[in-house]
Amino acid sequence: MLKFPLAAIACCLSFAQIADASSDAAWNTLFAKANGTCIGQSRMVSPEATAPILFDDTMGKIAILLRERNTKTKKMVNLICVYDKKSGKASIAEYNWLGQ
């Protein structure tokens, strides 16, 4: 008698998790927004960008690495962009590889 209600609850919980999952279209929209914001703030003309780097949901951040060769100095410029999923704002900082 108790097996049926427990099975029904387990079934409902499994469907609830599926409903919470984001669609591919939603992820692609978020990644496009993050990419656009990061590239726009970088002021780079045509940077190479990595695929978005996702952090734990509690962080609410996406990181994107950008790089481009400076036309004046011919040096490679490396930027890291951290995009906040809630606010839609990005923070950018230049970084250097160790040993270079």
VOSE-88490 format. One record per residue: residue number from 1; residue in one letter; x, y, z of N, C-alpha, C, O, CB in turn. Coordinates in steps of 0.05 Angstrom, whole numbers, padded with zeros to 5 digits. Each point is the difference from the previous one (the first is absolute). Glycine has a CB too. Example, Ala and Ser with C-alpha at 12.3 -4.5 7.8 and 13.67 -1.06 7.14 Angstrom:
{rec 1; "A"; {00264; -00114; 00156}; {-00018; 00024; 00000}; {00018; 00024; 00000}; {00021; 00000; 00013}; {-00059; -00023; 00012}}
{rec 2; "S"; {00031; 00044; -00039}; {00016; 00024; 00001}; {-00015; 00022; 00014}; {00010; 00022; 00004}; {00014; -00035; -00047}}
This chain:
{rec 1; "M"; {00017; -00024; 00000}; {-00017; 00024; 00000}; {00017; 00025; 00000}; {-00006; 00020; -00013}; {-00030; -00045; 00037}}
{rec 2; "L"; {00059; 00024; -00010}; {00017; 00024; 00002}; {00018; 00002; -00025}; {00010; 00022; -00005}; {-00011; -00026; 00055}}
{rec 3; "K"; {00004; -00017; -00065}; {00017; 00001; -00023}; {-00010; 00018; -00022}; {00015; 00015; -00012}; {-00001; -00061; 00023}}
{rec 4; "F"; {-00040; 00047; -00015}; {-00012; 00016; -00021}; {00005; 00030; 00005}; {00009; 00014; -00018}; {-00044; -00049; 00010}}
{rec 5; "P"; {00029; 00046; 00032}; {00005; 00029; 00004}; {00029; 00007; -00002}; {00007; 00022; -00010}; {-00047; -00021; 00040}}
{rec 6; "L"; {00058; -00018; -00021}; {00029; 00006; -00002}; {00009; 00000; -00029}; {00016; 00017; -00008}; {-00009; -00038; 00053}}
{rec 7; "A"; {-00018; 00002; -00061}; {00007; -00001; -00028}; {-00011; 00025; -00014}; {00014; 00011; -00018}; {-00014; -00061; 00019}}
{rec 8; "A"; {-00023; 00059; 00006}; {-00012; 00024; -00013}; {00016; 00024; 00007}; {00004; 00017; -00017}; {-00050; -00038; 00019}}
{rec 9; "I"; {00055; 00024; 00023}; {00016; 00023; 00008}; {00027; 00000; -00015}; {00009; 00021; -00009}; {-00031; -00022; 00055}}
{rec 10; "A"; {00035; -00022; -00048}; {00025; -00002; -00014}; {-00003; 00007; -00029}; {00017; 00014; -00012}; {-00002; -00050; 00043}}
{rec 11; "C"; {-00037; 00028; -00043}; {-00005; 00006; -00028}; {-00004; 00030; -00004}; {00011; 00012; -00019}; {-00032; -00057; 00013}}
{rec 12; "C"; {00006; 00058; 00023}; {-00004; 00029; -00001}; {00025; 00015; 00003}; {00005; 00020; -00014}; {-00051; -00026; 00032}}
{rec 13; "L"; {00063; -00002; 00001}; {00026; 00013; 00005}; {00018; -00002; -00025}; {00014; 00019; -00006}; {-00019; -00028; 00055}}
{rec 14; "S"; {00005; -00014; -00062}; {00017; -00003; -00023}; {-00009; 00018; -00023}; {00016; 00011; -00015}; {-00007; -00058; 00028}}
{rec 15; "F"; {-00035; 00051; -00016}; {-00010; 00018; -00021}; {00006; 00029; 00008}; {00004; 00017; -00018}; {-00041; -00050; 00006}}
{rec 16; "A"; {00036; 00040; 00037}; {00006; 00027; 00009}; {00029; 00008; -00007}; {00005; 00023; -00008}; {-00038; -00028; 00045}}
{rec 17; "Q"; {00051; -00014; -00035}; {00028; 00006; -00007}; {00003; 00004; -00030}; {00016; 00018; -00008}; {-00001; -00045; 00047}}
{rec 18; "I"; {-00029; 00012; -00055}; {00001; 00004; -00029}; {-00011; 00027; -00007}; {00011; 00013; -00018}; {-00016; -00063; 00011}}
{rec 19; "A"; {-00016; 00059; 00020}; {-00013; 00025; -00007}; {00019; 00024; 00006}; {-00001; 00020; -00013}; {-00044; -00040; 00022}}
{rec 20; "D"; {00062; 00017; 00012}; {00019; 00021; 00007}; {00023; 00002; -00019}; {00013; 00021; 00000}; {-00026; -00028; 00047}}
{rec 21; "A"; {00019; -00013; -00062}; {00023; 00000; -00018}; {-00004; 00021; -00022}; {-00022; 00003; -00011}; {00031; -00052; 00021}}
{rec 22; "S"; {00012; 00064; -00017}; {-00001; 00020; -00021}; {00002; -00013; -00027}; {00014; -00020; -00003}; {00005; 00055; 00034}}
{rec 23; "S"; {-00032; -00023; -00050}; {00002; -00011; -00027}; {00026; 00009; -00013}; {00014; 00018; 00009}; {-00064; -00018; -00013}}
{rec 24; "D"; {00057; -00014; -00018}; {00024; 00007; -00015}; {-00002; 00029; -00010}; {00020; 00014; -00001}; {-00013; -00062; -00012}}
{rec 25; "A"; {-00031; 00055; 00004}; {-00004; 00027; -00010}; {00005; 00021; 00022}; {00012; 00021; -00006}; {-00046; -00039; -00027}}
{rec 26; "A"; {00026; 00013; 00057}; {00004; 00018; 00022}; {00030; 00003; 00006}; {00009; 00022; 00005}; {-00054; -00034; 00014}}
{rec 27; "W"; {00059; -00010; -00019}; {00029; 00001; 00005}; {00014; 00015; -00022}; {00017; 00017; 00005}; {-00019; -00061; 00019}}
{rec 28; "N"; {-00006; 00039; -00049}; {00013; 00014; -00023}; {-00005; 00030; 00001}; {00017; 00015; -00006}; {-00022; -00057; -00021}}
{rec 29; "T"; {-00019; 00050; 00036}; {-00007; 00028; 00003}; {00018; 00013; 00021}; {00010; 00021; -00004}; {-00057; -00030; -00011}}
{rec 30; "L"; {00049; -00005; 00038}; {00017; 00010; 00022}; {00029; 00002; -00009}; {00013; 00021; 00005}; {-00044; -00042; 00028}}
{rec 31; "F"; {00042; 00001; -00047}; {00028; 00000; -00009}; {00004; 00023; -00020}; {00021; 00013; 00000}; {-00018; -00062; 00008}}
{rec 32; "A"; {-00022; 00053; -00026}; {00002; 00022; -00020}; {00000; 00027; 00014}; {00015; 00018; -00008}; {-00038; -00047; -00026}}
{rec 33; "K"; {00007; 00032; 00054}; {-00001; 00025; 00015}; {00026; 00005; 00015}; {00011; 00022; 00000}; {-00061; -00027; 00005}}
{rec 34; "A"; {00061; -00016; 00008}; {00025; 00002; 00014}; {00023; 00007; -00019}; {00016; 00017; 00005}; {-00032; -00050; 00029}}
{rec 35; "N"; {00017; 00019; -00057}; {00020; 00005; -00020}; {-00001; 00028; -00010}; {00021; 00014; -00002}; {-00023; -00062; -00012}}
{rec 36; "G"; {-00022; 00057; 00007}; {-00003; 00027; -00011}; {00008; 00021; 00021}; {00014; 00020; -00008}; {-00051; -00036; -00021}}
{rec 37; "T"; {00030; 00013; 00054}; {00007; 00019; 00021}; {00030; 00000; 00004}; {00012; 00022; 00001}; {-00056; -00029; 00021}}
{rec 38; "C"; {00056; -00016; -00021}; {00029; -00002; 00005}; {00016; 00012; -00023}; {00019; 00015; 00004}; {-00027; -00056; 00024}}
{rec 39; "I"; {00001; 00034; -00053}; {00014; 00010; -00023}; {-00004; 00030; -00002}; {00019; 00015; -00007}; {-00024; -00059; -00017}}
{rec 40; "G"; {-00019; 00054; 00029}; {-00005; 00028; -00001}; {00016; 00016; 00020}; {00012; 00021; -00006}; {-00057; -00031; -00010}}
{rec 41; "Q"; {00047; 00000; 00041}; {00015; 00014; 00020}; {00030; -00002; -00004}; {00015; 00016; 00010}; {-00052; -00025; 00021}}
{rec 42; "S"; {00046; -00012; -00045}; {00029; -00004; -00004}; {00012; 00021; -00019}; {00024; 00005; 00002}; {-00031; -00054; 00006}}
{rec 43; "R"; {-00010; 00060; -00025}; {00009; 00019; -00020}; {00020; -00012; -00020}; {00014; 00014; -00014}; {-00021; 00023; 00047}}
{rec 44; "M"; {00006; -00063; -00035}; {00016; -00014; -00019}; {-00015; 00000; -00027}; {-00024; 00000; 00000}; {00046; -00030; 00036}}
{rec 45; "V"; {-00007; 00030; -00058}; {-00012; 00002; -00026}; {-00012; -00028; -00008}; {-00023; -00002; -00007}; {00055; 00039; -00006}}
{rec 46; "S"; {-00015; -00057; 00013}; {-00010; -00027; -00008}; {00015; -00021; 00017}; {00017; -00014; -00010}; {-00027; 00030; -00037}}
{rec 47; "P"; {00003; -00017; 00073}; {00013; -00019; 00018}; {-00008; -00029; -00005}; {-00021; -00006; -00010}; {00024; 00042; 00043}}
{rec 48; "E"; {00015; -00054; -00025}; {-00007; -00028; 00003}; {-00012; -00003; 00027}; {00009; 00012; 00020}; {00029; -00028; -00051}}
{rec 49; "A"; {-00059; 00000; 00033}; {-00013; -00004; 00026}; {-00003; -00030; 00006}; {-00005; -00015; -00019}; {-00020; 00059; 00014}}
{rec 50; "T"; {00029; -00051; 00030}; {-00005; -00028; 00007}; {-00029; -00006; 00003}; {-00017; 00019; 00000}; {00061; -00020; 00024}}
{rec 51; "A"; {-00051; -00024; -00023}; {-00027; -00007; 00008}; {-00005; 00009; 00028}; {00019; 00002; 00016}; {-00019; -00043; -00047}}
{rec 52; "P"; {-00024; 00048; 00039}; {-00006; 00009; 00027}; {00009; -00021; 00021}; {-00004; -00024; -00004}; {-00034; 00052; -00014}}
{rec 53; "I"; {00050; -00018; 00039}; {00008; -00017; 00022}; {-00021; 00004; 00022}; {-00002; 00022; 00011}; {00053; -00019; -00023}}
{rec 54; "L"; {-00065; -00024; 00019}; {-00021; 00002; 00019}; {00009; -00006; 00028}; {00016; -00019; 00005}; {-00048; 00006; -00040}}
{rec 55; "F"; {00023; 00029; 00054}; {00006; -00005; 00028}; {-00025; -00012; 00013}; {-00022; -00001; -00012}; {00055; 00039; 00014}}
{rec 56; "D"; {-00031; -00046; 00023}; {-00022; -00011; 00015}; {-00023; 00021; 00000}; {00005; 00024; 00000}; {00027; -00051; 00029}}
{rec 57; "D"; {-00057; 00017; -00028}; {-00023; 00018; -00001}; {00000; 00020; 00023}; {-00012; 00021; -00003}; {-00013; -00058; -00019}}
{rec 58; "T"; {00037; 00029; 00045}; {00000; 00019; 00022}; {00017; 00025; -00006}; {-00005; 00021; 00012}; {-00001; -00060; 00019}}
{rec 59; "M"; {00025; 00037; -00049}; {00016; 00022; -00008}; {-00015; 00019; -00019}; {00002; 00024; 00002}; {00040; -00052; 00004}}
{rec 60; "G"; {-00057; 00016; -00025}; {-00015; 00016; -00019}; {00018; 00014; -00020}; {-00008; 00022; -00010}; {-00026; -00016; 00045}}
{rec 61; "K"; {00057; -00017; -00041}; {00019; 00013; -00018}; {00008; -00018; -00023}; {-00002; -00024; 00002}; {00020; 00050; 00037}}
{rec 62; "I"; {-00010; -00013; -00061}; {00011; -00014; -00024}; {00026; 00015; -00006}; {00001; 00025; 00001}; {-00048; -00039; -00019}}
{rec 63; "A"; {00067; -00001; 00012}; {00026; 00013; -00008}; {00005; -00006; -00030}; {-00007; -00021; -00010}; {00026; 00016; 00057}}
{rec 64; "I"; {-00007; 00025; -00060}; {00008; -00003; -00028}; {00028; 00011; -00003}; {00005; 00023; 00009}; {-00054; -00020; -00026}}
{rec 65; "L"; {00066; -00018; 00005}; {00027; 00010; -00005}; {00001; 00011; -00028}; {-00009; -00012; -00019}; {00030; -00022; 00051}}
{rec 66; "L"; {-00009; 00058; -00035}; {00002; 00013; -00026}; {00030; 00005; -00005}; {00015; 00005; 00018}; {-00061; 00017; -00013}}
{rec 67; "R"; {00053; -00022; -00031}; {00027; 00007; -00007}; {00001; 00012; -00028}; {-00017; -00007; -00017}; {00035; -00029; 00047}}
{rec 68; "E"; {00001; 00054; -00034}; {00003; 00013; -00025}; {00028; 00012; -00002}; {00011; 00009; 00020}; {-00061; 00001; -00023}}
{rec 69; "R"; {00062; -00010; -00020}; {00026; 00011; -00004}; {-00003; 00031; -00003}; {-00016; 00009; -00016}; {00034; -00052; -00006}}
{rec 70; "N"; {-00003; 00057; 00038}; {00000; 00030; -00001}; {00013; 00008; -00026}; {00022; -00008; -00006}; {-00021; 00012; 00056}}
{rec 71; "T"; {-00015; 00012; -00066}; {00010; 00007; -00027}; {00024; 00019; 00002}; {00017; 00000; -00018}; {-00063; -00005; 00000}}
{rec 72; "K"; {00049; 00020; 00040}; {00023; 00018; 00002}; {00025; -00014; 00011}; {00021; 00004; -00011}; {-00054; 00033; 00019}}
{rec 73; "T"; {00029; -00052; 00013}; {00024; -00013; 00013}; {00005; -00028; -00010}; {00021; -00012; 00005}; {-00030; 00040; 00035}}
{rec 74; "K"; {-00011; -00040; -00053}; {00002; -00028; -00010}; {00000; -00020; 00023}; {00005; -00024; -00005}; {00019; 00040; -00035}}
{rec 75; "K"; {-00029; -00007; 00065}; {-00001; -00018; 00022}; {-00029; -00011; 00003}; {-00019; 00014; -00006}; {00057; 00011; 00030}}
{rec 76; "M"; {-00040; -00050; -00014}; {-00026; -00012; 00006}; {-00011; 00012; 00025}; {00013; 00001; 00021}; {00000; -00043; -00045}}
{rec 77; "V"; {-00038; 00051; 00023}; {-00014; 00011; 00023}; {-00020; -00022; 00009}; {-00017; -00009; -00016}; {00023; 00058; 00001}}
{rec 78; "N"; {-00005; -00056; 00041}; {-00018; -00021; 00011}; {-00018; 00013; 00021}; {00010; 00013; 00018}; {00025; -00049; -00026}}
{rec 79; "L"; {-00061; 00032; 00005}; {-00019; 00011; 00019}; {-00017; -00022; 00011}; {-00006; -00020; -00014}; {00006; 00064; -00010}}
{rec 80; "I"; {-00008; -00041; 00049}; {-00020; -00018; 00012}; {-00025; 00018; 00006}; {00003; 00021; 00011}; {00033; -00054; 00009}}
{rec 81; "C"; {-00058; 00023; -00028}; {-00025; 00014; 00005}; {-00018; -00018; 00018}; {-00004; -00023; -00006}; {00007; 00047; -00039}}
{rec 82; "V"; {-00013; -00013; 00066}; {-00018; -00014; 00018}; {-00027; 00014; -00002}; {-00003; 00023; 00007}; {00040; -00037; 00025}}
{rec 83; "Y"; {-00056; -00001; -00042}; {-00027; 00010; -00006}; {-00019; -00009; 00022}; {-00001; -00024; 00007}; {00009; 00023; -00056}}
{rec 84; "D"; {-00023; 00019; 00061}; {-00020; -00006; 00020}; {-00027; -00006; -00013}; {-00011; 00017; -00013}; {00036; 00013; 00047}}
{rec 85; "K"; {-00035; -00054; -00029}; {-00024; -00008; -00014}; {-00025; 00016; 00009}; {-00018; 00005; -00016}; {00038; -00051; 00012}}
{rec 86; "K"; {-00021; 00054; 00030}; {-00023; 00015; 00010}; {00000; 00029; -00010}; {-00021; 00010; -00009}; {00021; -00040; 00049}}
{rec 87; "S"; {00022; 00044; -00037}; {00001; 00028; -00006}; {00005; 00006; -00030}; {-00007; 00021; -00010}; {00023; -00013; 00056}}
{rec 88; "G"; {-00003; -00028; -00059}; {00007; 00005; -00028}; {00025; 00017; -00004}; {00006; 00009; -00022}; {-00054; -00014; 00011}}
{rec 89; "K"; {00062; 00010; 00033}; {00024; 00016; -00001}; {00024; -00017; -00001}; {00000; -00023; 00008}; {-00023; 00059; 00018}}
{rec 90; "A"; {00045; -00025; -00037}; {00025; -00015; -00003}; {00023; 00016; 00012}; {00000; 00024; 00000}; {-00017; -00047; -00041}}
{rec 91; "S"; {00036; 00008; 00051}; {00026; 00012; 00010}; {00022; -00012; -00017}; {00000; -00024; -00005}; {-00018; 00030; 00053}}
{rec 92; "I"; {00036; 00011; -00056}; {00022; -00009; -00018}; {00027; 00007; 00012}; {00003; 00022; 00012}; {-00032; -00017; -00052}}
{rec 93; "A"; {00048; -00023; 00038}; {00027; 00005; 00010}; {00020; -00013; -00019}; {-00006; -00022; -00011}; {-00010; 00025; 00059}}
{rec 94; "E"; {00039; 00009; -00052}; {00021; -00012; -00016}; {00015; -00020; 00017}; {00003; 00005; 00024}; {00001; 00037; -00053}}
{rec 95; "Y"; {00005; -00063; 00016}; {00016; -00019; 00015}; {00024; -00009; -00018}; {-00001; 00003; -00024}; {-00040; -00019; 00050}}
{rec 96; "N"; {00061; 00006; -00013}; {00024; -00010; -00014}; {00004; -00029; 00008}; {-00004; -00008; 00023}; {00026; 00054; -00024}}
{rec 97; "W"; {-00013; -00062; -00018}; {00007; -00028; 00006}; {00025; 00000; 00017}; {00018; 00016; -00004}; {-00040; -00032; -00039}}
{rec 98; "L"; {00023; -00003; 00061}; {00024; -00002; 00017}; {00024; -00007; -00018}; {-00002; -00016; -00018}; {-00025; 00001; 00058}}
{rec 99; "G"; {00050; 00028; -00035}; {00024; -00006; -00015}; {00002; 00015; -00026}; {00019; -00004; -00016}; {-00019; -00040; 00037}}
{rec 100; "Q"; {-00019; 00061; -00027}; {00001; 00015; -00025}; {-00001; 00030; 00005}; {00000; 00016; -00019}; {-00022; -00054; -00005}}
